[in-house]
Amino acid sequence: MNEVQPVDPIGSDREQLVASAFVALADTLVDDYDVIELLTRLVDYSVALLGADAAGIMLADPHGQLRVVAASTEDAQLIELMQLQNDQGPCMDAYRSAAPVSAADLAQASDRWPLFVAAAVGQSVFRAVHAVPLRLRGQAIGALNLWRHQPGSIAPNDLALGQALADVATIAILQERAIRHATILTEQLQGALTSRVIIEQAKGVLAHHATLGMDQAFNQMRAYARCHNTRLSEVARALAERTLQPNVVIAANPPPCPRNRP
């Protein structure tokens, strides 16, 4: 994984920094990476490039609940948590609508988010916020918040750049999830295929031991597994490895099993 270099906008050419940001984020599409490291990198570049005093990111968990996963400062993390506690705020709206949300002056946004604004204005150092969703083709997986100490709007070009940065990060995250999902499915498929081979071996062991047909052997093995509340694959493996003797399985059938079947 590429080492993350600190973002220092002082004396940097903005165009070069923009290019560096996209290269760094795009690297995650072809390189091994940590999602939290990616999002930390995103908030650093957002502060450096978009005139924000701080930035924070929320991602939705598998149940659709937002969680704070990255923040450039402790103040940013605190105000993100305020949104979660009050179940309202710009980040929540950006995630739910999959569209940018802006409040040039939080003090004037009490009609939109009464609970959040009351908490934020009283305890936070931020007075303006601009949120962009982490989205792909209308699917939002979280949101990026850009916080400012002073009221004011964000330039349209900066907002577009912020959305572009968020979009690249979203692609990387969704790709990682897809790879992980595909890996899990592959492992499950391989496990099923391996279990099937072992079951065939175990059927052969029972059939040979008791002079049974293969269907009869399978039924005996399945009945034993149900009777003992054990997975069929585990019974088959035990038979194949001879840690469970065929005569034990045969002897358990056909008398009714004393245990409740699953």
N, C-alpha and C positions, 0 to 999 in steps of 0.2 A: 504494500500500500504506500502510495506516495506520501511523503512527510508534508504536513500542513505548514505553510510558511505564514508568519504573522502578517496581517494586512496593515500597512502603514501608508495612508493616503497623503501624508505630508510630503510635498515635493514630487509626488508621482503624477505622471501624465494620466488624465482620467481615461482617455481612450485606451491606453495600454492596460490600465487597471481593469477596465471592462473586459478586454480580451483575456486577461489573466483569469478573471473570475469565471468566465464561460469555459475556458480550457480546464480549469481546476474542477469545476462541477462536471463537465463532460467526461473527465478522466474516470469518474465513477462508473460510467457505462461499460468500460472495458477492463477495469482493474478491480481487484478485491478492495472492499472498503467497509467502514463502519458507518451505520446510518446516523448515529449521534455526531460523529465527526463531520459528516457531510452537512448536517444541519447547523452545527456550530460554525462551519466555514461559511454557510449561507448568511447567517446573521452578521458575521464579521464583514463580509463584502457589502451587505445591505447598508450597514452603518457608514462604511467608507464611501460608497458610491451615491447614496440617495439622500444625503443631507439629514439623516436621522441621528438623534442623540442616543438611541438605543433601539434594539430590535428583539423580538421574541417569536418563537414558533410553537404552535400547538399541532399535534397530530391526533387523529382519531384512532382509538383502540379497536379491536375486532368487534366490539359491541356498539361502535359509533360514538363513544364518549371521548370528548377531547381531553388531552393531557399535555401539560407543558413539557416540551422535550429539549428546548434550547432557549437561552436568553443571554444577551450580551452583557447585562449588568444585573445586580441583585434587585435594583429598583424595577427593572423590566420584568424580572421573574415574579416579583410581588404583584405588579399590576395585572399580569397574566392570570395569576391565581385569583385575583379579585373577580375577574370575569367568570371563572369557573364557579367560584363560591356563590355568585349572584345569578348564574346561568343567563347572563346577557352581556353584551359588549360587541365591539367591532369585529373581533376575531371570530366570535360565535356566529355573527351574521354573515361574515365573509365565507365561512365554512358551509353554513346552511344554504346560502344562496348561490355559492360557487361564483361570486362576483365581487369586485373590489368594493370596499366600504371606507368612507373617509369622514372624519370629524375634525374640521379645522380649528374648532374651539370646543373642548370637552365641556366647558362650563355652560355652553349653549345646547348641549345634547341630552339634557335631562329628560326630555320627552321621549327620546328613543330608548335610553337605557337608564331609567330613574335610579335603580338600586346601584348599578355599577358606577354611574357618574357621582352619586353621593359619596360612595366610598373612595373613588379615585381622586376627586377634587379635594377631599379632606385629608388624604394620606399620601397621595402620589406627587412626584415632582413634574409629571408630564401634563401638558395642556393641549396637545394635539396628537391625533393618531390616524394612520392610514394603513388599512389591512388589505392584503391581497391573498386570494385563495391558492393553495397548492392543488392544482386541478389538472385533469387530462380529459379532453372531450366531454366536459360537463361533469365529470366525476371529481368531487373534492375529497381530499384525504386529510386536509388540515388548512392552516392559514398562517401567514407571515404578518406580524404587526410591526409597523415602523412608528416609533414614539419620538415626540419632540417636546422640548422643555417650554417652548413658546408657541402660542397659537399661530396658525398659518396653514395655507394649503400647500399641496405638493404639486410640482410642475408635471404636466401630462407626460412629458418624455421620461421623467424620473419614475412615475407610476408605471409606465409601460415597461421600463427597464426592470423595475422590481418584479413585475408579473413574469417577465421573461426568465429572470433568475429563479423564481419560484417554480416555473414550468419545467425547467431543466432538472431541478432537484426532484420534482414530482416523478418525472420519467425514470430517474435513477431509483427512487424508492419503489415504484411499482414494478420495475424490472427485477429488483432484488426480491420482492414478494413473489413475483411470478416464478423466479428461479427456485426459491425456497419451496413454493407450492408444488412445482414440477418435481423437485427432488423428493418431497414427501410422497407424492403419488407414485413415483418410480420405485421408491423403497417399499411402499405398500404392495405394488404389483409384484415386485421381486419376491417379497415375503410370501405372497399368495402362491406364486409359482413354486417356490421352494417347498412350502407346506404340501402342495399337491403331489410333488415327487415323493416326499416322505410318506404321505398317506398311501400312495400306491405300493411303496415298499412294505409298509405295515400290513396292508391287505394281503400281500403275498406271504408274509410270515404267518398270519392267521390261517390263510387258506391251506398252506402246506401243513401246518401243525394239526389242523382238525379236519382235513380233507373237505374243505368247504368251497363253494363257488365264490368268485370274487365279490359278487353282490352280497352274498350272505356274510362274508368276512367283513365287508364295510358296515353292514347293518349291526353286526355284533360289536364292532369297534365304536360305532356311533352310540349305541345303547349304553355301552360301558362309560363313555365320556359323559353322557347325560346323567346317568345314574350317580356318578361321582362328582358331578358339577365341575367338570374339567373340560378344557378346550380339546376339540377333536385333534387338532394339530399336535398338542402336547402328548396325548395318548399315543398317537401314531409315532411320534419321535421316540417315546419310551419303548414302544414295541420294536422299532427299527434298531435301536441301540441296545436292546435286550436288558434294559433296566426294569422293564415290565414284562413278565413272562406270559406267553400266549395262553397257557392253561388258566391263568388268573382271569383273563378277559373272557374266555369261553365259559369258565365255571360261574361267572356272574350272570350269565344269560342261559336260558330265557326267564328264570324266576323274576318276579316283580322286584323292582328296586325299592329298598326301604326308604330311600331319600326322595325328597321332592325334586322333580326335574326343573331345570331353569326355564 
